[in-house]
Amino acid sequence: MRLGSLLVCAWLIIGAAASWQRGYLTHVSQDCADFGTIALTVVAGPLNYTGLNPKVTSCTLPQPSP
């Protein structure tokens, strides 16, 4: 169980490092597409360094009911 937790933490830390290196964390706007791109990059983890470049191009948030 500890090894699995350690691997998941390392995976996410590597993904966060990839987000930082690409500049996603320094120029964040209030757009859900930017947050989606950051989340995908973090979840992709080490795969980012194999050429994977996940991006969310557009998203729409649901509007509250009147």
Sequence and secondary structure as in RCSB ss.txt:
>XXXX:A:sequence
MRLGSLLVCAWLIIGAAASWQRGYLTHVSQDCADFGTIALTVVAGPLNYTGLNPKVTSCTLPQPSP
>XXXX:A:secstr
 HHHHHHHHHHHHHHHHHHHHTTTTTS  S HHHHHHHHHHHHHGGGGGGT               
